[in-house]
Amino acid sequence: MAKLTKVSPISKPPLSPTVSAVISDFVSKLAEENIVDGDTHDRLKKALLDNQSVDAASLSVALFGVDEK
């Protein structure tokens, strides 16, 4: 039987200041134009800026607030 090794999570490099600023402006504009509410704004900002998550599942949770699994 093969021995299982523990894998550490992959850390993502920080976003460049330019990319971070563009994402932040984009998310803020969504809130200013009342496209998303305050809670959605916070979740989306966290997903995109903090977690750097752009997969469909992460963005669905950020936009709709629930994990639909």
Distance bins in CASP14 RR format, pairs under 12 A and 6 or more apart:
PFRMAT RR
TARGET T0000
AUTHOR 0000-0000-0000
RMODE 2
METHOD distances of the structure
MODEL  1
9 51 0 0 0 0 0 1 0 0 0 0 0
10 52 0 0 0 0 0 1 0 0 0 0 0
11 51 0 0 0 0 0 1 0 0 0 0 0
11 52 0 0 0 0 0 1 0 0 0 0 0
12 49 0 0 0 0 0 1 0 0 0 0 0
12 50 0 0 0 0 0 1 0 0 0 0 0
12 51 0 0 0 0 1 0 0 0 0 0 0
12 52 1 0 1 0 0 0 0 0 0 0 0
12 53 0 0 0 0 1 0 0 0 0 0 0
12 54 0 0 0 0 0 1 0 0 0 0 0
13 19 0 0 0 0 0 1 0 0 0 0 0
13 20 0 0 0 0 0 1 0 0 0 0 0
13 52 0 0 0 0 1 0 0 0 0 0 0
14 20 0 0 0 0 1 0 0 0 0 0 0
14 49 0 0 0 0 0 1 0 0 0 0 0
14 50 0 0 0 0 0 1 0 0 0 0 0
14 52 0 0 0 0 1 0 0 0 0 0 0
15 21 0 0 0 0 1 0 0 0 0 0 0
15 22 0 0 0 0 1 0 0 0 0 0 0
15 23 1 0 0 1 0 0 0 0 0 0 0
15 24 0 0 0 0 1 0 0 0 0 0 0
15 48 0 0 0 0 1 0 0 0 0 0 0
15 49 1 0 0 1 0 0 0 0 0 0 0
15 50 0 0 0 0 1 0 0 0 0 0 0
15 51 0 0 0 0 0 1 0 0 0 0 0
15 52 1 0 0 1 0 0 0 0 0 0 0
15 54 0 0 0 0 0 1 0 0 0 0 0
16 22 0 0 0 0 1 0 0 0 0 0 0
16 23 0 0 0 0 0 1 0 0 0 0 0
16 52 0 0 0 0 0 1 0 0 0 0 0
17 23 0 0 0 0 0 1 0 0 0 0 0
17 24 0 0 0 0 0 1 0 0 0 0 0
17 49 0 0 0 0 0 1 0 0 0 0 0
18 24 0 0 0 0 0 1 0 0 0 0 0
18 25 0 0 0 0 0 1 0 0 0 0 0
19 25 0 0 0 0 0 1 0 0 0 0 0
19 26 0 0 0 0 0 1 0 0 0 0 0
19 48 0 0 0 0 1 0 0 0 0 0 0
19 49 0 0 0 0 1 0 0 0 0 0 0
19 52 0 0 0 0 1 0 0 0 0 0 0
19 54 0 0 0 0 0 1 0 0 0 0 0
20 26 0 0 0 0 0 1 0 0 0 0 0
20 27 0 0 0 0 0 1 0 0 0 0 0
20 45 0 0 0 0 0 1 0 0 0 0 0
20 48 0 0 0 0 1 0 0 0 0 0 0
20 49 1 0 0 1 0 0 0 0 0 0 0
20 50 0 0 0 0 0 1 0 0 0 0 0
20 52 0 0 0 0 1 0 0 0 0 0 0
21 27 0 0 0 0 0 1 0 0 0 0 0
21 28 0 0 0 0 0 1 0 0 0 0 0
21 49 0 0 0 0 0 1 0 0 0 0 0
22 28 0 0 0 0 0 1 0 0 0 0 0
22 29 0 0 0 0 0 1 0 0 0 0 0
22 48 0 0 0 0 0 1 0 0 0 0 0
22 49 0 0 0 0 0 1 0 0 0 0 0
23 29 0 0 0 0 0 1 0 0 0 0 0
23 30 0 0 0 0 0 1 0 0 0 0 0
23 44 0 0 0 0 1 0 0 0 0 0 0
23 45 0 0 0 0 1 0 0 0 0 0 0
23 46 0 0 0 0 0 1 0 0 0 0 0
23 47 0 0 0 0 0 1 0 0 0 0 0
23 48 1 0 1 0 0 0 0 0 0 0 0
23 49 1 0 1 0 0 0 0 0 0 0 0
23 50 0 0 0 0 0 1 0 0 0 0 0
23 51 0 0 0 0 0 1 0 0 0 0 0
23 52 0 0 0 0 1 0 0 0 0 0 0
23 53 0 0 0 0 0 1 0 0 0 0 0
23 54 0 0 0 0 0 1 0 0 0 0 0
24 30 0 0 0 0 0 1 0 0 0 0 0
24 31 0 0 0 0 0 1 0 0 0 0 0
24 41 0 0 0 0 0 1 0 0 0 0 0
24 44 0 0 0 0 0 1 0 0 0 0 0
24 45 1 0 0 1 0 0 0 0 0 0 0
24 46 0 0 0 0 0 1 0 0 0 0 0
24 48 0 0 0 0 1 0 0 0 0 0 0
24 49 1 0 0 1 0 0 0 0 0 0 0
24 50 0 0 0 0 0 1 0 0 0 0 0
25 31 0 0 0 0 0 1 0 0 0 0 0
25 32 0 0 0 0 1 0 0 0 0 0 0
25 45 0 0 0 0 0 1 0 0 0 0 0
25 48 0 0 0 0 0 1 0 0 0 0 0
25 49 0 0 0 0 0 1 0 0 0 0 0
26 32 0 0 0 0 0 1 0 0 0 0 0
26 33 0 0 0 0 0 1 0 0 0 0 0
26 35 0 0 0 0 0 1 0 0 0 0 0
26 36 0 0 0 0 0 1 0 0 0 0 0
26 41 0 0 0 0 0 1 0 0 0 0 0
26 44 0 0 0 0 1 0 0 0 0 0 0
26 45 0 0 0 0 1 0 0 0 0 0 0
26 48 0 0 0 0 1 0 0 0 0 0 0
26 49 0 0 0 0 0 1 0 0 0 0 0
27 33 0 0 0 0 0 1 0 0 0 0 0
27 35 0 0 0 0 0 1 0 0 0 0 0
27 36 0 0 0 0 1 0 0 0 0 0 0
27 38 0 0 0 0 0 1 0 0 0 0 0
27 40 0 0 0 0 1 0 0 0 0 0 0
27 41 1 0 0 1 0 0 0 0 0 0 0
27 42 0 0 0 0 1 0 0 0 0 0 0
27 43 0 0 0 0 0 1 0 0 0 0 0
27 44 1 0 1 0 0 0 0 0 0 0 0
27 45 1 0 1 0 0 0 0 0 0 0 0
27 46 0 0 0 0 1 0 0 0 0 0 0
27 47 0 0 0 0 1 0 0 0 0 0 0
27 48 1 0 0 1 0 0 0 0 0 0 0
27 49 1 0 0 1 0 0 0 0 0 0 0
27 50 0 0 0 0 0 1 0 0 0 0 0
27 59 0 0 0 0 0 1 0 0 0 0 0
27 62 0 0 0 0 1 0 0 0 0 0 0
27 63 0 0 0 0 0 1 0 0 0 0 0
28 35 0 0 0 0 0 1 0 0 0 0 0
28 36 0 0 0 0 0 1 0 0 0 0 0
28 38 0 0 0 0 0 1 0 0 0 0 0
28 41 1 0 0 1 0 0 0 0 0 0 0
28 42 0 0 0 0 0 1 0 0 0 0 0
28 44 0 0 0 0 0 1 0 0 0 0 0
28 45 0 0 0 0 1 0 0 0 0 0 0
28 48 0 0 0 0 0 1 0 0 0 0 0
28 49 0 0 0 0 0 1 0 0 0 0 0
29 35 0 0 0 0 1 0 0 0 0 0 0
29 36 0 0 0 0 1 0 0 0 0 0 0
29 41 0 0 0 0 0 1 0 0 0 0 0
29 44 0 0 0 0 0 1 0 0 0 0 0
29 45 0 0 0 0 0 1 0 0 0 0 0
30 36 1 0 1 0 0 0 0 0 0 0 0
30 37 0 0 0 0 1 0 0 0 0 0 0
30 38 0 0 0 0 1 0 0 0 0 0 0
30 40 0 0 0 0 1 0 0 0 0 0 0
30 41 1 0 0 1 0 0 0 0 0 0 0
30 42 0 0 0 0 0 1 0 0 0 0 0
30 43 0 0 0 0 0 1 0 0 0 0 0
30 44 1 0 0 1 0 0 0 0 0 0 0
30 45 0 0 0 0 1 0 0 0 0 0 0
30 48 0 0 0 0 0 1 0 0 0 0 0
30 62 0 0 0 0 0 1 0 0 0 0 0
30 63 0 0 0 0 0 1 0 0 0 0 0
31 37 1 0 0 1 0 0 0 0 0 0 0
31 38 1 0 0 1 0 0 0 0 0 0 0
31 39 0 0 0 0 0 1 0 0 0 0 0
31 40 0 0 0 0 1 0 0 0 0 0 0
31 41 1 0 1 0 0 0 0 0 0 0 0
31 42 0 0 0 0 1 0 0 0 0 0 0
31 43 0 0 0 0 0 1 0 0 0 0 0
31 44 0 0 0 0 1 0 0 0 0 0 0
31 45 0 0 0 0 1 0 0 0 0 0 0
32 38 0 0 0 0 0 1 0 0 0 0 0
32 41 0 0 0 0 1 0 0 0 0 0 0
33 41 0 0 0 0 0 1 0 0 0 0 0
34 40 0 0 0 0 0 1 0 0 0 0 0
34 41 0 0 0 0 0 1 0 0 0 0 0
35 41 0 0 0 0 1 0 0 0 0 0 0
35 44 0 0 0 0 0 1 0 0 0 0 0
35 63 0 0 0 0 0 1 0 0 0 0 0
36 42 0 0 0 0 1 0 0 0 0 0 0
36 43 0 0 0 0 1 0 0 0 0 0 0
36 44 1 0 0 1 0 0 0 0 0 0 0
36 45 0 0 0 0 1 0 0 0 0 0 0
36 59 0 0 0 0 0 1 0 0 0 0 0
36 62 0 0 0 0 1 0 0 0 0 0 0
36 63 1 0 0 1 0 0 0 0 0 0 0
36 64 0 0 0 0 0 1 0 0 0 0 0
36 65 0 0 0 0 0 1 0 0 0 0 0
37 43 0 0 0 0 0 1 0 0 0 0 0
37 44 0 0 0 0 0 1 0 0 0 0 0
37 63 0 0 0 0 0 1 0 0 0 0 0
37 64 0 0 0 0 0 1 0 0 0 0 0
37 65 0 0 0 0 0 1 0 0 0 0 0
38 44 0 0 0 0 1 0 0 0 0 0 0
38 45 0 0 0 0 1 0 0 0 0 0 0
38 46 0 0 0 0 0 1 0 0 0 0 0
38 62 0 0 0 0 0 1 0 0 0 0 0
38 65 0 0 0 0 0 1 0 0 0 0 0
39 45 0 0 0 0 0 1 0 0 0 0 0
39 46 0 0 0 0 0 1 0 0 0 0 0
39 61 0 0 0 0 0 1 0 0 0 0 0
39 62 0 0 0 0 0 1 0 0 0 0 0
39 63 0 0 0 0 0 1 0 0 0 0 0
39 64 0 0 0 0 0 1 0 0 0 0 0
39 65 1 0 0 1 0 0 0 0 0 0 0
39 66 0 0 0 0 0 1 0 0 0 0 0
40 46 0 0 0 0 0 1 0 0 0 0 0
40 47 0 0 0 0 0 1 0 0 0 0 0
40 48 0 0 0 0 0 1 0 0 0 0 0
40 59 0 0 0 0 0 1 0 0 0 0 0
40 60 0 0 0 0 0 1 0 0 0 0 0
40 61 0 0 0 0 0 1 0 0 0 0 0
40 62 1 0 0 1 0 0 0 0 0 0 0
40 63 1 0 0 1 0 0 0 0 0 0 0
40 64 0 0 0 0 1 0 0 0 0 0 0
40 65 1 0 0 1 0 0 0 0 0 0 0
40 66 0 0 0 0 0 1 0 0 0 0 0
41 47 0 0 0 0 0 1 0 0 0 0 0
41 48 0 0 0 0 0 1 0 0 0 0 0
41 49 0 0 0 0 0 1 0 0 0 0 0
41 62 0 0 0 0 1 0 0 0 0 0 0
41 63 0 0 0 0 0 1 0 0 0 0 0
41 65 0 0 0 0 0 1 0 0 0 0 0
42 48 0 0 0 0 0 1 0 0 0 0 0
42 49 0 0 0 0 0 1 0 0 0 0 0
42 50 0 0 0 0 0 1 0 0 0 0 0
42 62 0 0 0 0 1 0 0 0 0 0 0
42 63 0 0 0 0 0 1 0 0 0 0 0
42 65 0 0 0 0 0 1 0 0 0 0 0
43 49 0 0 0 0 0 1 0 0 0 0 0
43 50 0 0 0 0 0 1 0 0 0 0 0
43 51 0 0 0 0 0 1 0 0 0 0 0
43 53 0 0 0 0 0 1 0 0 0 0 0
43 58 0 0 0 0 1 0 0 0 0 0 0
43 59 0 0 0 0 1 0 0 0 0 0 0
43 60 0 0 0 0 0 1 0 0 0 0 0
43 61 1 0 0 1 0 0 0 0 0 0 0
43 62 1 0 1 0 0 0 0 0 0 0 0
43 63 1 0 0 1 0 0 0 0 0 0 0
43 64 0 0 0 0 1 0 0 0 0 0 0
43 65 1 0 0 1 0 0 0 0 0 0 0
43 66 0 0 0 0 0 1 0 0 0 0 0
43 67 0 0 0 0 0 1 0 0 0 0 0
44 50 0 0 0 0 0 1 0 0 0 0 0
44 51 0 0 0 0 0 1 0 0 0 0 0
44 53 0 0 0 0 0 1 0 0 0 0 0
44 54 0 0 0 0 0 1 0 0 0 0 0
44 58 0 0 0 0 1 0 0 0 0 0 0
44 59 1 0 0 1 0 0 0 0 0 0 0
44 60 0 0 0 0 0 1 0 0 0 0 0
44 61 0 0 0 0 1 0 0 0 0 0 0
44 62 1 0 1 0 0 0 0 0 0 0 0
44 63 1 0 0 1 0 0 0 0 0 0 0
44 64 0 0 0 0 0 1 0 0 0 0 0
44 65 0 0 0 0 1 0 0 0 0 0 0
45 51 0 0 0 0 0 1 0 0 0 0 0
45 52 0 0 0 0 0 1 0 0 0 0 0
45 53 0 0 0 0 0 1 0 0 0 0 0
45 62 0 0 0 0 1 0 0 0 0 0 0
45 63 0 0 0 0 0 1 0 0 0 0 0
46 52 0 0 0 0 0 1 0 0 0 0 0
46 53 0 0 0 0 1 0 0 0 0 0 0
46 58 0 0 0 0 1 0 0 0 0 0 0
46 59 0 0 0 0 0 1 0 0 0 0 0
46 61 0 0 0 0 0 1 0 0 0 0 0
46 62 1 0 0 1 0 0 0 0 0 0 0
46 65 0 0 0 0 0 1 0 0 0 0 0
47 53 1 0 1 0 0 0 0 0 0 0 0
47 54 0 0 0 0 1 0 0 0 0 0 0
47 55 0 0 0 0 1 0 0 0 0 0 0
47 56 0 0 0 0 0 1 0 0 0 0 0
47 57 0 0 0 0 0 1 0 0 0 0 0
47 58 1 0 1 0 0 0 0 0 0 0 0
47 59 1 0 0 1 0 0 0 0 0 0 0
47 60 0 0 0 0 1 0 0 0 0 0 0
47 61 1 0 0 1 0 0 0 0 0 0 0
47 62 1 1 0 0 0 0 0 0 0 0 0
47 63 0 0 0 0 1 0 0 0 0 0 0
47 64 0 0 0 0 0 1 0 0 0 0 0
47 65 0 0 0 0 0 1 0 0 0 0 0
48 54 1 0 0 1 0 0 0 0 0 0 0
48 55 0 0 0 0 0 1 0 0 0 0 0
48 58 0 0 0 0 1 0 0 0 0 0 0
48 59 0 0 0 0 1 0 0 0 0 0 0
48 62 1 0 0 1 0 0 0 0 0 0 0
48 63 0 0 0 0 0 1 0 0 0 0 0
49 62 0 0 0 0 0 1 0 0 0 0 0
50 58 0 0 0 0 0 1 0 0 0 0 0
50 62 0 0 0 0 0 1 0 0 0 0 0
51 57 0 0 0 0 0 1 0 0 0 0 0
51 58 1 0 0 1 0 0 0 0 0 0 0
51 59 0 0 0 0 0 1 0 0 0 0 0
51 61 0 0 0 0 0 1 0 0 0 0 0
51 62 0 0 0 0 1 0 0 0 0 0 0
52 58 0 0 0 0 1 0 0 0 0 0 0
52 59 0 0 0 0 0 1 0 0 0 0 0
53 59 1 0 0 1 0 0 0 0 0 0 0
53 60 0 0 0 0 0 1 0 0 0 0 0
53 61 0 0 0 0 1 0 0 0 0 0 0
53 62 1 0 0 1 0 0 0 0 0 0 0
53 63 0 0 0 0 0 1 0 0 0 0 0
54 60 0 0 0 0 0 1 0 0 0 0 0
54 62 0 0 0 0 0 1 0 0 0 0 0
55 61 0 0 0 0 0 1 0 0 0 0 0
55 62 0 0 0 0 0 1 0 0 0 0 0
56 62 0 0 0 0 0 1 0 0 0 0 0
56 63 0 0 0 0 0 1 0 0 0 0 0
56 64 0 0 0 0 0 1 0 0 0 0 0
56 67 0 0 0 0 0 1 0 0 0 0 0
56 68 0 0 0 0 0 1 0 0 0 0 0
57 63 0 0 0 0 0 1 0 0 0 0 0
57 64 0 0 0 0 0 1 0 0 0 0 0
57 65 0 0 0 0 0 1 0 0 0 0 0
57 66 0 0 0 0 0 1 0 0 0 0 0
57 67 1 0 0 1 0 0 0 0 0 0 0
57 68 0 0 0 0 1 0 0 0 0 0 0
57 69 1 0 0 1 0 0 0 0 0 0 0
58 64 0 0 0 0 0 1 0 0 0 0 0
58 65 0 0 0 0 0 1 0 0 0 0 0
58 67 0 0 0 0 1 0 0 0 0 0 0
59 65 0 0 0 0 0 1 0 0 0 0 0
59 67 0 0 0 0 0 1 0 0 0 0 0
59 68 0 0 0 0 0 1 0 0 0 0 0
60 66 0 0 0 0 1 0 0 0 0 0 0
60 67 1 0 0 1 0 0 0 0 0 0 0
60 68 1 0 0 1 0 0 0 0 0 0 0
60 69 0 0 0 0 1 0 0 0 0 0 0
61 67 1 0 1 0 0 0 0 0 0 0 0
61 68 0 0 0 0 1 0 0 0 0 0 0
61 69 0 0 0 0 1 0 0 0 0 0 0
END
